[in-house]
Amino acid sequence: MRYLLLLATAFTMMTACNNQKSAQSSQDLNLGDLDTTIVPGNDFYQYATGGWQKANPIPDDYSRYGSFDKLREENQKQIQGLIEELGKTTHEKGTNAQKVGDLYKIAMDSVKLNADGVAPLKSYLETVASVADKKDVVRCMASIGKYAGNPFFGFYVGADDKNSSMNIAHLTQGGLGLGDRDYYLAQDDHSKMIREEYAKLITKQFENAGFSGEDVAKAAKSILEIETELAKAHVTKEIRRIPELNYHKIAIADLNAQVAAFDWDTYFGELGAKMDSLDVSQIAPIAKAAELIADKPLEELKAYLNWNLINSAAGYLSDDFVNANFDFYGKVLSGSKQLRPRWKRSVDAVGGSLGEVVGQLYVEKYFPAEAKERMLHLVENLQISLRERILQLEWMSKETKEKATEKLATFYVKVGYPDKWRDYSTLEIKDDSYLQNMFRASEFEYNDMLNDLGKPVDRDKWYMNPQTVNAYYNPTTNEICFPAGILQPPFFYMHGDDAINYGGIGVVIGHEMTHGFDDQGRKYDKYGNMTDWWAAEDAPKFEERANVLVDHFNGIVVLDTVHANGQFTLGENIADYGGLQVSYNAFLKTEEGQSTDEKLDGFTPAQRFFLSYATLWACNVRDAEILRLTKMDPHSLGRWRVNGTLPHIDAWYEAFNVQSGDVLYLPKEKRAVIW
Ligand SMILES: [Zn+2]
């Protein structure tokens, strides 16, 4: 994984300020979002967001719909406007405007897409058809890996975890069409059903691609066998979260002896990667892939390679491919009822492939300069607050505190958009087909990444686009990043009161900062190097405290008899917990934070802070998506980011007078005390 700790779900945002606390009502807390028939201490999530849930049923093309998705949808409309504006006029070939306009046009051209059918994929499938021996298999898997997923295993270039200023190559486990090993191995009815439907998907797509008869049935069987074998060797997602168990720097000359006998020369040759050593993140699954390539008959391996191509291409081909893909990944796996409209899929494809071109247009039109300034100011206040909290910790030694505060002081902070924009001049967008453009865009990304191999890490590179509604912490550069897209309501209100903004974007900033000190992030020092900088007696104390959250979340039932996964979500839960503590502490220093009795909208400042936090996670989720997210997403579900975390925050008890006997009440000795 290239960017550890990045949040897949939501977060962040901005600013501070404000002094309009004397008003009696505000526009940033919508009382209709609440359900005041609920006792806050019994179900705070329902109390704070019950009205929102009722007013915002899940649209058919969503599997989960929350206030974060709502913001994302508004952003999408703005971006669509920018893109369509470009599409109205003809632009000189090779300009960014031509690329954005033409890619969107070809993505939207359903007549051409359906007339072309599988034709745009033909030349790629022919390459697989021409595979004549095992050397060709290796060459072909490397080549496909540049633009269409990771057959067998993955390759990427990124910082060396133990020498973080340099980029090296990494090999990672991969090659599973279902993403997680559990789907192949679990014996519950839901997982069995998913495997059966996945086999049907493979069959359907092979038929769409022009295969027929016995070949199709054989292909589906071989593919499931290969993926199941790989899945058995895959490291679990819980183990993936332990950085030191996923780093093995090995000389290229020793790969045969230390990983597996494999045609490494052909593989790296095809990738165009030259180096003396690399990191093999997980050894067993890569050894297993090498073994499968050596042992399986050529026809089975070719079926698997074809599947990687077809499955990666499906979203950019005719409607029969797109619909089959949606029927499985959208309906079966996530519970969506309807395919997203073509314009949304196209906006996302253009925004993903030409991210910083779209980003530049977006910030020029929608990101006010003062937002950046306020955001930087807020980050500074949060940094001061986290420093104070670290220095006050009873369980941590002076020695570790010193290093922790040093790390905090060296956070590299990114807000809004990058100072220098990416160069897309080598990416060609033309009128051959949507698929070929998308594959070229992926290969462009690959080449850009390969270009970093063996070179120093560029700290100014962004790992998210400016228009993205999200935020991240990256441990190897010790950076926190808040793109322009998230610096809007409900995360940030330019004229909102402090309670609302500290409970919103403030918590998000604190969340990202805390990632630098969660169960993974704490293993990287201020330079971004994976090294143990903790005093020996402090690490077990941290783990003991973190385990309080592991146990607490393990006890939560998310659906029927299915429990949350406390170990898998630990980093995110620590970050939510720390974000709340740090932002609340910072809020207490503001004028509003010190006026305990002045109410706005009928709520005290402290109450508004926690209501604002809960509002970020207001959402409705389909049952299938609850099950999928519980398997795949390291973040807790919205409901539990609120009801799972707040019971560990003392200030929340005071704000809402939560008493023993209330459902969410935890006695003090059962509450986590970490940051
Ligand atoms: Zn996070």
Residues whose N, C-alpha, C, O or C-beta is under 5 A from the ligand:
A	BS01	ZN	L5 L7 E572 A575
